[in-house]
C-alpha cells in the first residue's frame, strides 16, 4: 500500500534533496529492523510550509517509524492511490 505523510517544513529549510536522502536511508534502516517500508518521493510547498512524502509500506505505523528515524514528525499519514507514469494504479 502507498501512504502520504504530511508534515511541517519551513520555507528556508534547505534543499528537498537532502531531506529525501535522509528519508530514503531511514526507510532502508527501518526495513532491516521491522516491516518493509520504501520512501518514494517528497513534495515541498514552501509557501505553505508543508511537505508531503509518499511511502510504500504495510501500515501507517511502519511509515511513522521510518519518518522518526529520519527525524521527521508527521502530522498525518493517509493511505493513497497513485497513478504512476506507466499507467499502473497502486
C-alpha positions in Angstrom: 0.0 0.0 0.0 1.0 3.6 -0.5 0.8 6.3 2.1 1.0 10.1 2.1 2.8 11.5 5.1 2.2 15.2 5.7 4.4 17.4 7.9 5.5 21.0 8.5 8.7 22.1 6.7 9.7 25.8 6.8 10.4 27.5 3.5 14.0 28.1 4.4 14.7 24.5 5.5 17.2 23.8 2.7 17.1 21.6 -0.4 14.4 18.9 -0.6 17.0 16.5 -2.0 18.8 16.4 1.4 15.5 15.5 3.2 14.7 12.9 0.6 18.2 11.2 1.0 17.6 11.2 4.8 14.1 9.7 4.4 15.3 7.1 1.9 18.1 6.0 4.2 15.9 5.9 7.2 13.3 3.8 5.4 16.0 1.3 4.4 17.2 1.2 8.0 13.6 0.7 9.3 13.1 -2.2 6.9 16.0 -4.1 8.4 14.5 -3.9 11.9 10.8 -4.2 11.1 8.3 -4.5 8.3 9.4 -3.3 4.8 9.0 0.4 4.1 10.1 2.3 1.0 10.4 6.0 0.5 9.2 7.0 -2.9 9.3 10.8 -3.2 8.8 14.1 -1.4 7.0 17.3 -2.4 7.6 20.6 -0.7 5.2 23.5 -0.9 7.4 26.3 0.6 4.7 29.0 0.5 2.5 26.8 2.7 5.5 25.4 4.7 4.1 22.0 4.1 5.8 18.8 2.9 4.4 15.6 1.7 6.2 12.3 1.4 5.0 9.2 -0.3 5.9 5.8 1.1 5.2 2.2 0.2 4.6 0.1 3.3 2.4 -2.4 5.0 1.0 0.0 7.6 0.9 3.7 8.7 2.9 2.6 11.7 5.8 1.5 9.5 5.8 4.9 7.7 5.7 6.7 11.1 8.7 4.7 12.4 10.7 5.3 9.2 9.9 9.1 9.5 11.0 9.1 13.1 14.4 7.5 12.2 14.8 10.4 9.6 14.0 13.0 12.3 10.6 13.7 10.7 7.4 14.1 12.7 4.3 13.5 10.6 1.1 15.4 11.3 -0.9 12.8 9.4 -0.3 9.6 7.4 -3.1 8.6 5.0 -3.5 5.7 2.6 -3.5 6.9 -1.0 -3.8 5.6 -4.6 -1.3 6.8 -7.2 -1.2 6.6 -11.0 2.4 6.0 -12.0 3.9 7.2 -15.3 3.3 3.7 -16.7 -0.4 4.0 -16.1 -0.4 1.5 -13.3 -2.6 2.5 -10.3 -1.2 1.4 -7.0 
